[in-house]
Amino acid sequence: MKIAHLDTGQELRGGQRQLLLLAAGLRSRDHDQLIVCPKGSAPESRAQQQGFDVHSLQRRGFAPLPDIAGLRRKLRGDGFQILHAHDGRGQTVSALASFGLSVRRVGTRRVTFMPSGLGRILALHRLQYGPFCDAIIAVSRYVRDLLMHAGIPQSKIEVIPDGVKIPSELPKDAARSDARRRWDIPMDAFVIGHAGAFTREKGQDILLEAFLQVSGSVPHARLLLAGEGRLRDSAPIVDLLRKAEGRARVLDWMEDLTPFFAALDLYVMPSRSEGLGSSALLAMAYGLPVVASRVGGLSEVVEDARTGCLVSPESPVELAHAVVAAASNQESRRHFGTCGRERAREFSDDIMVHHTEALYRRLLAAAG
């Protein structure tokens, strides 16, 4: 198959990493692929490093006409069969660039917010994902239900969760020691971690507030936050870090999270909203117990009392109680970690690639 992937993000976040993970899996199955992304973006750089053909979008903005025309010429001239948009703005570009062409159009929906106000009145989701899209991939049942509520026919929606690479083995004690020395963490500390972009929906402020309460009961607790984003240096985050008095610290985002996971005893996902929660899945793949908010698709990933614990969103008190309980019971942490690794295998990247490829084939077969 000839497949073009389209994403308009400037940064290399979860959705862009999933695109590259999918493209790598499809390449191993001998499919011809093109990655369409903004010029000078992190996804463009990473795609080129990984040896993919790249078509760069030259201009910023909602849907610049020269970029749409250029992509249309590329799709038609090279005979692409599938155009897969991996973000909302990309879906708009996809619809405009492919109008009237025989290419099959796929859109992936990872986020949980829906149009409000004028956008809802104009039914933007039905326009965006309706006549201009042949299939929509929802990363969770929760996202599927949101799309259906917005008026998208269920027959167009395919639930295919994001995938994770399962490490062949868990980090050894030496890796744990090296990671803790790297970040000046005592070997006997109870280390809590979270990785994600600093945005409001990820809830790092909630985790920091909970951590300040945890510290009173678990004085040897430490917190590592890995990520970047516009709220990282915001006044509320900086103030909460100051109150933690050096027991919590922010790390730059790491391409390889293995050392980060090796240092941890517990992974926390304090999200206010979440389409799926692939970083929780990755933590589970590394054998870590997870405490997560009961929001969005997270409850489809974390099994309460089996792979970890689910708590009410926006409740630092409840989150703190769950963390203290985990800190006090090493045996339950080991059990949750073992079950979590088994659970993560159900979301492996191979499974995600297989189901996406099968969807592409069905669309082409239906088109004759």
SEFI-12295 format. One line per 3 residues: number of its first residue (from 1); their letters; for each residue x, y, z of C-alpha. Coordinates in pm, whole numbers, plus 50000, padded with zeros to 5 digits. Last residue first. Layout:
N
NUM	A	X/Y/Z; ...
END
This chain:
368
368	GAA	48702/49821/49478; 48643/50099/49730; 48530/49842/49987
365	ALL	48856/49653/49937; 49056/49971/49989; 48873/50052/50310
362	RRY	48909/49696/50436; 49282/49701/50365; 49334/50024/50557
359	LAE	49143/49883/50854; 49359/49567/50852; 49673/49782/50854
356	THH	49540/49970/51157; 49458/49646/51339; 49802/49495/51277
353	VMI	49988/49816/51366; 49808/49848/51701; 49866/49481/51782
350	DDS	50237/49509/51699; 50262/49827/51909; 50158/49629/52216
347	FER	49831/49716/52390; 49738/49370/52523; 50100/49337/52635
344	ARE	50034/49627/52871; 49796/49410/53076; 50066/49152/53144
341	RGC	50304/49427/53252; 50033/49571/53474; 49969/49235/53640
338	TGF	50334/49210/53742; 50344/49572/53857; 50021/49539/54054
335	HRR	50158/49233/54234; 50489/49403/54310; 50311/49712/54438
332	SEQ	50083/49494/54651; 50388/49334/54813; 50555/49669/54878
329	NSA	50262/49796/55083; 50320/50125/55268; 50416/50333/54966
326	AAV	50106/50218/54777; 49878/50327/55062; 50058/50664/55080
323	VAH	50007/50709/54705; 49637/50626/54728; 49585/50865/55020
320	ALE	49765/51143/54830; 49542/51095/54526; 49232/51115/54744
317	VPS	49354/51440/54899; 49478/51588/54569; 49128/51542/54422
314	EPS	49105/51686/54071; 48999/51351/53926; 48863/51078/54155
311	VLC	49102/50788/54206; 49193/50469/54018; 49445/50228/54170
308	GTR	49700/49987/54031; 49725/49690/53799; 49465/49476/53976
305	ADE	49288/49691/54238; 49151/49921/53966; 49243/49807/53617
302	VVE	49443/50084/53449; 49399/50098/53071; 49025/50122/53008
299	SLG	48991/50337/53322; 49240/50576/53163; 49016/50621/52858
296	GVR	48843/50930/52988; 48880/50995/53360; 48925/50788/53677
293	SAV	49253/50955/53766; 49556/50729/53787; 49773/50539/54035
290	VPL	49999/50296/53850; 50209/49999/53959; 50532/49969/53759
287	GYA	50641/49665/53557; 50807/49851/53270; 50510/49774/53044
284	MAL	50295/49930/53318; 50491/50253/53283; 50433/50240/52907
281	LAS	50061/50192/52957; 50051/50489/53194; 50233/50690/52925
278	SGL	49969/50579/52673; 49681/50735/52866; 49368/50684/52655
275	GES	49185/51003/52556; 49268/51172/52884; 49107/51449/53086
272	RSP	49190/51602/53425; 49495/51378/53441; 49675/51276/53762
269	MVY	49869/50983/53606; 50104/50851/53876; 50382/50593/53841
266	LDL	50518/50419/54150; 50855/50280/54263; 51059/50475/54011
263	AAF	51427/50500/53915; 51409/50237/53640; 51116/50422/53484
260	FPT	51331/50731/53432; 51632/50530/53315; 51411/50358/53049
257	LDE	51248/50681/52932; 51457/50705/52615; 51383/51028/52430
254	MWD	51402/51217/52755; 51195/51525/52841; 51382/51758/53074
251	LVR	51344/51675/53439; 51136/51859/53696; 51210/51811/54064
248	ARG	51033/51719/54383; 51203/51665/54722; 51394/51991/54684
245	EAK	51187/52193/54928; 50843/52070/54812; 50714/52423/54876
242	RLL	50940/52556/54600; 50802/52297/54358; 50450/52411/54443
239	DVI	50544/52774/54375; 50709/52691/54042; 50404/52493/53931
236	PAS	50160/52771/54031; 50379/53046/53875; 50414/52881/53536
233	DRL	50753/52742/53434; 50624/52402/53318; 50292/52546/53205
230	RGE	50398/52604/52842; 50529/52256/52787; 50809/52016/52870
227	GAL	50828/51680/53038; 50954/51458/53315; 50827/51505/53670
224	LLR	51020/51320/53942; 50884/51307/54298; 51060/51190/54614
221	AHP	50921/51019/54924; 51151/50966/55227; 50918/51164/55453
218	VSG	50623/50933/55378; 50338/51054/55599; 50412/51428/55583
215	SVQ	50556/51400/55234; 50229/51259/55102; 50049/51589/55164
212	LFA	50304/51787/54961; 50284/51513/54700; 49909/51563/54660
209	ELL	49960/51930/54575; 50235/51832/54330; 50012/51572/54168
206	IDQ	49726/51819/54125; 49964/52075/53973; 50089/51810/53729
203	GKE	49731/51773/53605; 49774/51647/53247; 49470/51848/53133
200	RTF	49635/52177/53228; 49938/52122/53009; 50294/52038/53108
197	AGA	50363/51764/52854; 50396/51420/53006; 50595/51193/53235
194	HGI	50503/51121/53598; 50707/50967/53876; 50696/50868/54241
191	VFA	51014/50755/54417; 51017/50601/54765; 51369/50679/54881
188	DMP	51608/50409/55011; 51865/50463/54734; 51870/50837/54797
185	IDW	51798/51044/54483; 52073/51261/54338; 51926/51259/53983
182	RRR	52199/51052/53816; 52255/50857/54137; 51895/50740/54121
179	ADS	51930/50634/53759; 52253/50444/53825; 52100/50258/54120
176	RAA	51793/50154/53921; 52008/50046/53627; 52220/49834/53863
173	DKP	51906/49678/54010; 51804/49559/53663; 51550/49728/53436
170	LES	51273/49493/53321; 51319/49267/53021; 51207/49250/52658
167	PIK	51067/49600/52682; 50709/49619/52549; 50674/49888/52284
164	VGD	50347/50068/52333; 50040/50102/52114; 49757/50352/52093
161	PIV	49415/50194/52114; 49223/50101/51797; 48848/50161/51825
158	EIK	48706/50190/51473; 48444/50454/51398; 48263/50493/51066
155	SQP	47982/50249/51148; 47925/50435/51475; 47798/50733/51277
152	IGA	47947/51066/51393; 47684/51287/51560; 47878/51453/51840
149	HML	47750/51186/52080; 47900/50925/51846; 48235/51103/51864
146	LDR	48219/51115/52243; 48132/50745/52256; 48432/50659/52039
143	VYR	48658/50870/52264; 48543/50668/52568; 48583/50341/52378
140	SVA	48947/50431/52335; 49196/50543/52070; 48920/50633/51825
137	IIA	49016/50566/51463; 48784/50740/51220; 48700/50597/50879
134	DCF	48612/50729/50533; 48656/51097/50618; 48538/51405/50429
131	PGY	48165/51330/50447; 48171/51301/50828; 48487/51363/51027
128	QLR	48529/51737/50976; 48169/51818/50892; 48023/51609/51173
125	HLA	48289/51747/51406; 48208/52105/51306; 47840/52071/51391
122	LIR	47776/52442/51319; 47597/52478/51654; 47878/52290/51828
119	GLG	48145/52515/51681; 47935/52822/51763; 47932/52736/52134
116	SPM	48124/52421/52214; 48331/52184/52005; 48450/51860/52170
113	FTV	48743/51793/52401; 48847/51430/52449; 49169/51401/52252
110	RRT	49302/51103/52060; 49101/51105/51737; 49267/50943/51436
107	GVR	49143/51027/51087; 49142/50801/50780; 49089/50909/50419
104	RVS	49084/50668/50124; 49250/50820/49813; 49030/50839/49504
101	LGF	49066/51216/49473; 48769/51454/49466; 48874/51644/49779
98	SAL	49214/51515/49891; 49384/51843/49987; 49078/51998/50153
95	ASV	48981/51693/50358; 49340/51617/50459; 49406/51976/50567
92	TQG	49097/51959/50790; 49205/51621/50929; 49551/51761/50998
89	RGD	49388/52030/51209; 49231/51756/51419; 49536/51531/51452
86	HAH	49667/51205/51302; 49544/51239/50946; 49581/50916/50745
83	LIQ	49574/50944/50366; 49554/50598/50208; 49589/50503/49840
80	FGD	49869/50735/49732; 49916/50755/49355; 50239/50953/49342
77	GRL	50101/51237/49131; 49763/51254/49302; 49891/51263/49659
74	KRR	50182/51493/49577; 49971/51736/49374; 49718/51752/49659
71	LGA	49997/51812/49911; 50120/52109/49709; 49772/52254/49670
68	IDP	49701/52224/50042; 50037/52380/50128; 49973/52671/49890
65	LPA	49620/52718/50033; 49727/52757/50395; 49504/52552/50629
62	FGR	49486/52696/50984; 49817/52876/50999; 50183/52799/50958
59	RQL	50347/52768/50622; 50590/52527/50456; 50425/52190/50509
56	SHV	50705/51941/50456; 50671/51616/50262; 50891/51355/50426
53	DFG	51020/51017/50306; 51112/50817/50613; 51470/50734/50715
50	QQQ	51437/50743/51093; 51636/51064/51115; 51402/51218/50856
47	ARS	51098/51126/51064; 51264/51268/51376; 51343/51601/51214
44	EPA	50996/51637/51061; 50831/51542/51391; 51038/51807/51575
41	SGK	50916/52077/51338; 51127/52277/51094; 50880/52232/50810
38	PCV	50542/52112/50931; 50440/51749/50877; 50355/51501/50599
35	ILQ	50507/51156/50641; 50517/50939/50329; 50492/50562/50322
32	DHD	50541/50260/50095; 50437/49945/50283; 50684/49660/50329
29	RSR	50546/49507/50652; 50847/49638/50849; 50753/49979/50711
26	LGA	50406/49940/50864; 50559/49893/51208; 50784/50196/51170
23	ALL	50492/50406/51044; 50281/50307/51343; 50555/50401/51589
20	LLQ	50615/50725/51401; 50246/50818/51421; 50234/50714/51788
17	RQG	50527/50944/51861; 50340/51229/51693; 50032/51166/51905
14	GRL	50227/51146/52230; 50433/51458/52183; 50710/51554/51941
11	EQG	50640/51922/51894; 50528/52127/51594; 50203/51938/51540
8	TDL	50042/51936/51194; 50023/51559/51142; 49965/51375/50814
5	HAI	50053/51014/50728; 50059/50916/50359; 50019/50548/50272
2	KM	50099/50361/49950; 50000/50000/50000
END
